[in-house]
Amino acid sequence: MNPSLNDVRGNCYLLDGDDFVIPESVRLISHEQFSSFPGIVEFIPPGPLARFFTRSKIIYNLIYAHQLLRAADKNTVLIINGSLPFLWYFVALLNSWCFIRKRTLFGWDIFVEYILGTKKKVWFLPFATITTKFKECVGRYVMQQYGINVVWSKKQVESHSRHFNLPARHFVFLPYKSTHSKEGINYNIEMGRFVFAGGNGKRDYQCLINAVRGTNIPVIISATDAAVRKSLELLPNVILLGAPEPAFAKLQAACSIIVIPMINTGLKGGGETNICNAMWHKKPVIAVDEMAADDYIVEGETGFIVPVGNSAMLKERIFELWNDLDKSREMGVKGRERAEKYFTHFLGLRRLIRLAFLYGEDAIKQNNCKITL
């Protein structure tokens, strides 16, 4: 018997049961191809009119959003990846403005980074300024149209609900996944004696630099954004570079410790992919984080969690693992076991799809219970 939607809100791992039954009454469609689950989610490619306007993001996504909504019916859940912000916007806005019959919208990897800035001018409104308050109002309106918005930590359910003044039912926590597990990446690289940290968004590399200042511990920091690298302080034992995949994965596989230093925006976390990939590569991970890490790391078993900005504690944790190779390796092995059990690419997407089915089934029941005159 499938778990209820409310049960999953309390424990997302209920979606992992082998006895899950796909409800025949629910149809899933998306702009993405879920290649690991052929025939489960119907891919709706952009039509010729949308493709004609490929060079114009606004027009292309507006036409494509309209096409996706037309492809949906009352038994359909439309799955939208929020990392495509224009499509995410337009699907929600068209669903609320231009159609009498509402579609059932399901959003994941929701896009809120645009809210974290301040005032901004855009080329098509030369005499207007888009403020943070305005962006937050638009974000709230968009997320309200999606019955479910998937977030990557339990704390983000609360933070999004509070920040946007939306009922918590609009948000569901599902753990993210190890992207390197998708291809079964297992680099057999001799463990190197260096600390590795990588990524661009919301990273507090200065905290890591302060932690290793005056030590002889070599550190490699990879940021593909040149502006991030340019902003960092250079130390004799710190190497700055920008390593795209698969070089990034090889550095994770070769290092002895992975550090993920984050800033706390109070809204959205980050680094979840790096945490999962670190454990996949059998590395102990030290997360400087307060929004997501405790949903992934078992403190003292697969890694450590350090309060944001606490360079002194980070230094202690680095030295603890640096000077105890056996403990470091044991943490890495336990981390790999945990990644295989909970955070593989397959499991992450399967939970997402199963949640969409439960949401669709729930929406159909609610629609059938409505009284019409």
C-alpha positions as CSV (number, residue, x, y, z in Angstrom):
1,M,0.0,0.0,0.0
2,N,1.3,3.4,-1.0
3,P,2.1,5.9,1.8
4,S,-0.2,9.0,2.0
5,L,1.1,12.4,1.0
6,N,0.9,13.6,4.6
7,D,3.0,10.6,5.7
8,V,5.7,11.5,3.2
9,R,5.8,15.0,4.5
10,G,6.9,13.6,7.8
11,N,9.2,10.9,6.4
12,C,10.2,11.1,2.8
13,Y,12.0,7.7,3.0
14,L,8.6,6.0,3.0
15,L,8.8,6.6,-0.8
16,D,11.5,3.9,-1.0
17,G,9.3,0.9,-0.4
18,D,9.5,-1.9,-2.9
19,D,5.7,-2.3,-2.8
20,F,4.9,1.1,-4.3
21,V,2.1,0.9,-6.9
22,I,1.9,3.4,-9.7
23,P,-1.7,4.7,-9.8
24,E,-3.1,4.2,-13.2
25,S,-5.3,7.3,-12.9
26,V,-2.4,9.7,-12.8
27,R,-0.4,10.9,-15.8
28,L,3.0,12.6,-15.5
29,I,4.4,14.9,-18.1
30,S,7.5,17.2,-18.1
31,H,9.8,19.3,-20.2
32,E,12.6,17.0,-19.0
33,Q,13.4,13.5,-20.1
34,F,13.6,11.1,-17.2
35,S,15.7,8.6,-19.0
36,S,16.2,6.4,-16.0
37,F,12.4,5.8,-15.9
38,P,11.3,5.2,-19.5
39,G,7.6,5.4,-20.1
40,I,6.9,6.7,-16.6
41,V,7.1,10.4,-17.3
42,E,6.0,11.6,-20.7
43,F,8.4,14.0,-22.3
44,I,6.8,17.0,-24.1
45,P,9.4,18.5,-26.4
46,P,9.2,22.1,-27.6
47,G,7.1,22.5,-30.7
48,P,8.2,24.2,-33.9
49,L,6.9,27.6,-33.0
50,A,8.8,27.6,-29.7
51,R,12.0,26.4,-31.4
52,F,11.7,29.2,-33.9
53,F,12.2,31.7,-31.0
54,T,15.1,29.7,-29.4
55,R,17.3,32.9,-29.4
56,S,14.7,34.8,-27.3
57,K,14.4,33.2,-23.9
58,I,11.3,35.1,-22.9
59,I,9.3,34.3,-26.1
60,Y,10.6,30.7,-26.3
61,N,9.7,29.9,-22.7
62,L,6.3,31.6,-22.9
63,I,5.3,29.6,-26.0
64,Y,6.7,26.4,-24.5
65,A,4.9,27.0,-21.2
66,H,1.6,27.4,-23.1
67,Q,2.3,24.1,-25.0
68,L,3.0,22.2,-21.8
69,L,-0.2,23.4,-20.2
70,R,-2.3,22.5,-23.2
71,A,-0.8,19.0,-23.1
72,A,-2.1,18.5,-19.5
73,D,-5.6,17.4,-18.5
74,K,-7.4,17.0,-15.2
75,N,-5.5,13.7,-14.4
76,T,-2.1,15.1,-15.3
77,V,0.7,16.3,-13.1
78,L,3.1,18.8,-14.9
79,I,6.6,18.5,-13.5
80,I,8.7,21.6,-13.9
81,N,12.4,22.0,-13.0
82,G,12.8,25.4,-11.3
83,S,16.4,25.8,-12.4
84,L,14.9,27.0,-15.7
85,P,13.4,30.2,-14.2
86,F,11.6,31.6,-17.2
87,L,9.8,28.4,-17.8
88,W,9.0,28.0,-14.1
89,Y,7.6,31.6,-14.1
90,F,5.5,31.3,-17.2
91,V,3.9,27.9,-16.5
92,A,2.7,29.3,-13.1
93,L,1.5,32.7,-14.5
94,L,-0.3,31.2,-17.5
95,N,-1.9,28.6,-15.3
96,S,-3.3,31.3,-13.0
97,W,-4.2,33.9,-15.6
98,C,-5.1,32.4,-18.9
99,F,-6.9,29.2,-18.3
100,I,-10.3,28.5,-16.6
101,R,-9.3,25.0,-15.7
102,K,-6.3,24.8,-13.4
103,R,-3.5,22.3,-14.1
104,T,-1.8,20.4,-11.3
105,L,1.8,21.8,-11.1
106,F,4.7,20.1,-9.4
107,G,8.0,22.1,-9.0
108,W,11.4,20.8,-8.0
109,D,14.8,22.5,-7.5
110,I,12.8,25.7,-7.1
111,F,14.5,28.9,-8.2
112,V,14.7,31.4,-5.5
113,E,18.3,32.7,-6.0
114,Y,17.0,35.8,-7.8
115,I,15.3,36.9,-4.5
116,L,18.5,37.1,-2.6
117,G,19.8,40.2,-4.5
118,T,18.8,43.8,-4.0
119,K,17.7,46.4,-6.5
120,K,18.1,45.6,-10.2
121,K,17.5,47.3,-13.5
122,V,16.6,45.3,-16.6
123,W,17.0,46.3,-20.2
124,F,13.3,46.0,-21.2
125,L,12.2,48.4,-18.3
126,P,14.9,51.1,-18.5
127,F,13.0,53.5,-16.2
128,A,12.0,51.0,-13.6
129,T,13.8,49.3,-10.8
130,I,13.0,45.8,-9.7
131,T,13.3,45.6,-5.9
132,T,13.8,42.6,-3.6
133,K,10.3,43.1,-2.2
134,F,8.8,43.0,-5.7
135,K,10.8,39.9,-6.6
136,E,9.6,38.2,-3.4
137,C,6.0,39.0,-4.2
138,V,6.4,37.5,-7.6
139,G,8.2,34.4,-6.1
140,R,5.4,33.9,-3.6
141,Y,2.8,34.1,-6.3
142,V,4.6,31.6,-8.5
143,M,5.2,29.1,-5.8
144,Q,1.6,29.4,-4.7
145,Q,0.6,28.0,-8.1
146,Y,2.7,24.9,-7.6
147,G,0.8,22.6,-5.2
148,I,4.2,21.1,-4.3
149,N,7.6,22.7,-4.4
150,V,10.4,20.2,-3.6
151,V,13.3,21.5,-1.4
152,W,16.5,19.8,-0.3
153,S,16.3,20.0,3.5
154,K,13.7,20.0,6.3
155,K,14.8,23.4,7.4
156,Q,14.1,24.8,4.0
157,V,10.4,23.8,4.3
158,E,10.1,26.0,7.3
159,S,12.3,28.8,5.9
160,H,10.4,29.0,2.6
161,S,7.0,28.8,4.3
162,R,7.9,31.6,6.7
163,H,9.7,33.8,4.2
164,F,7.0,33.7,1.6
165,N,4.1,33.5,4.0
166,L,2.8,30.3,2.4
167,P,1.3,27.2,4.1
168,A,4.0,24.5,4.7
169,R,2.0,22.1,2.6
170,H,3.4,23.9,-0.5
171,F,6.8,22.5,0.3
172,V,8.1,19.0,0.7
173,F,11.6,17.9,1.6
174,L,13.3,15.2,-0.5
175,P,17.0,14.6,-0.2
176,Y,19.2,15.5,-3.2
177,K,21.3,12.9,-4.9
178,S,24.9,12.1,-5.9
179,T,25.2,13.2,-9.5
180,H,28.4,11.1,-9.8
181,S,26.4,7.9,-9.0
182,K,24.4,8.4,-12.2
183,E,27.2,7.1,-14.3
184,G,28.6,4.9,-11.6
185,I,31.8,6.9,-11.3
186,N,34.3,5.1,-9.2
187,Y,37.8,6.5,-9.8
188,N,40.5,4.3,-8.3
189,I,42.9,7.1,-7.4
190,E,45.4,6.8,-4.7
191,M,44.3,9.0,-1.7
192,G,46.1,12.3,-1.9
193,R,47.2,14.3,1.0
194,F,45.2,17.4,0.4
195,V,41.9,19.0,1.4
196,F,39.5,19.8,-1.4
197,A,36.6,22.3,-1.6
198,G,34.6,23.2,-4.7
199,G,31.6,25.0,-6.1
200,N,30.5,28.6,-6.8
201,G,27.2,29.4,-5.1
202,K,27.0,30.7,-1.5
203,R,30.5,29.4,-0.6
204,D,32.4,30.9,2.3
205,Y,35.9,30.0,1.1
206,Q,37.4,32.7,3.3
207,C,36.3,30.6,6.3
208,L,38.3,27.7,5.0
209,I,41.3,29.9,4.1
210,N,41.3,31.3,7.7
211,A,41.2,27.7,9.1
212,V,44.3,26.6,7.2
213,R,46.2,29.8,7.6
214,G,49.7,29.2,9.0
215,T,49.4,25.4,8.6
216,N,51.2,23.1,6.2
217,I,48.0,21.4,5.0
218,P,47.6,21.7,1.3
219,V,44.2,22.9,0.1
220,I,42.8,22.9,-3.5
221,I,39.7,25.1,-4.1
222,S,37.9,24.7,-7.4
223,A,35.5,27.4,-8.6
224,T,34.7,27.6,-12.2
225,D,33.5,31.2,-11.8
226,A,36.5,33.3,-12.3
227,A,35.0,36.1,-10.2
228,V,34.9,33.8,-7.2
229,R,38.5,32.8,-7.6
230,K,39.6,36.5,-8.0
231,S,37.9,37.4,-4.7
232,L,39.8,34.9,-2.7
233,E,43.0,35.5,-0.6
234,L,46.1,33.6,-1.8
235,L,48.0,31.5,0.7
236,P,51.2,29.5,0.1
237,N,49.3,26.2,0.9
238,V,46.1,27.0,-1.1
239,I,45.8,26.3,-4.8
240,L,42.9,28.0,-6.7
241,L,41.6,26.6,-9.9
242,G,38.4,26.0,-11.9
243,A,37.9,22.3,-12.6
244,P,34.8,21.3,-14.7
245,E,33.6,17.7,-14.7
246,P,35.1,15.2,-14.9
247,A,38.2,16.8,-13.4
248,F,36.1,17.9,-10.4
249,A,35.0,14.4,-9.7
250,K,38.6,13.2,-9.9
251,L,39.8,15.8,-7.4
252,Q,37.0,14.6,-5.0
253,A,38.1,11.0,-5.5
254,A,41.8,11.9,-5.0
255,C,41.7,14.1,-1.9
256,S,41.7,13.0,1.7
257,I,39.1,15.4,3.1
258,I,36.3,17.4,1.5
259,V,35.2,20.7,3.0
260,I,32.0,22.4,2.0
261,P,32.0,25.9,3.5
262,M,28.7,27.7,3.1
263,I,27.2,31.0,4.0
264,N,23.7,31.1,5.6
265,T,21.2,33.2,3.6
266,G,18.4,32.1,6.0
267,L,16.3,30.8,3.1
268,K,18.0,28.3,0.8
269,G,20.8,25.9,1.5
270,G,23.4,24.7,-0.9
271,G,26.2,22.2,-1.3
272,E,23.8,19.2,-1.1
273,T,25.2,17.7,-4.3
274,N,28.8,18.1,-3.1
275,I,27.9,16.4,0.2
276,C,26.3,13.4,-1.6
277,N,29.2,13.2,-4.1
278,A,31.8,13.4,-1.3
279,M,30.3,10.4,0.4
280,W,29.9,8.6,-2.9
281,H,33.7,8.9,-3.3
282,K,34.3,7.5,0.2
283,K,35.5,10.8,1.6
284,P,34.9,12.2,5.0
285,V,33.0,15.5,4.6
286,I,33.1,18.6,6.8
287,A,30.2,20.9,6.1
288,V,30.2,24.4,7.4
289,D,26.5,24.8,7.1
290,E,23.3,25.4,9.1
291,M,20.5,24.7,6.5
292,A,20.9,21.3,5.0
293,A,24.0,19.3,6.2
294,D,22.2,17.6,9.1
295,D,19.8,15.9,6.7
296,Y,22.8,14.2,4.9
297,I,25.7,13.8,7.3
298,V,25.7,11.6,10.4
299,E,27.7,13.7,12.8
300,G,30.9,11.9,13.8
301,E,30.2,8.9,11.6
302,T,30.3,10.1,8.0
303,G,31.7,13.6,8.6
304,F,31.3,16.7,10.7
305,I,29.0,19.7,10.7
306,V,30.5,23.1,11.7
307,P,28.6,26.3,12.5
308,V,28.7,28.8,9.7
309,G,31.7,31.1,9.8
310,N,33.4,29.2,12.6
311,S,37.0,28.9,11.3
312,A,38.4,27.8,14.7
313,M,36.2,24.7,14.9
314,L,36.7,24.0,11.2
315,K,40.5,24.0,11.8
316,E,40.0,21.5,14.7
317,R,38.0,19.2,12.6
318,I,40.4,19.3,9.7
319,F,43.3,18.5,12.0
320,E,41.4,15.7,13.6
321,L,40.9,13.9,10.3
322,W,44.3,15.0,8.9
323,N,46.1,13.4,11.8
324,D,44.0,10.2,11.9
325,L,44.0,8.4,8.6
326,D,42.2,5.4,9.9
327,K,39.3,7.5,11.2
328,S,39.2,9.4,7.9
329,R,39.0,6.2,5.9
330,E,36.4,4.7,8.2
331,M,34.2,7.8,7.8
332,G,34.6,7.6,4.1
333,V,33.5,4.0,4.0
334,K,30.5,4.7,6.1
335,G,29.7,7.7,3.9
336,R,29.7,5.5,0.8
337,E,27.4,3.1,2.5
338,R,25.0,5.9,3.4
339,A,25.2,7.4,-0.1
340,E,24.4,4.0,-1.7
341,K,21.4,3.5,0.7
342,Y,19.9,7.0,0.4
343,F,21.5,9.4,-2.0
344,T,22.0,7.7,-5.4
345,H,20.8,9.4,-8.6
346,F,18.3,6.6,-9.2
347,L,16.8,6.9,-5.7
348,G,16.6,10.7,-5.8
349,L,14.6,10.7,-9.1
350,R,12.4,7.8,-8.1
351,R,11.3,9.6,-4.9
352,L,10.6,12.7,-7.0
353,I,8.4,10.7,-9.5
354,R,6.6,8.7,-6.7
355,L,5.9,12.0,-4.9
356,A,4.4,13.4,-8.1
357,F,2.2,10.3,-8.4
358,L,0.9,10.7,-4.8
359,Y,0.3,14.4,-5.3
360,G,-1.6,13.7,-8.6
361,E,-3.7,11.0,-6.9
362,D,-4.5,13.4,-4.0
363,A,-5.4,16.2,-6.5
364,I,-7.8,13.9,-8.4
365,K,-9.5,12.9,-5.2
366,Q,-10.0,16.5,-4.2
367,N,-11.4,17.4,-7.6
368,N,-13.8,14.5,-7.4
369,C,-15.1,15.7,-4.0
370,K,-16.0,19.1,-5.3
371,I,-19.7,19.9,-5.4
372,T,-20.9,21.3,-8.7
373,L,-24.2,23.0,-9.4
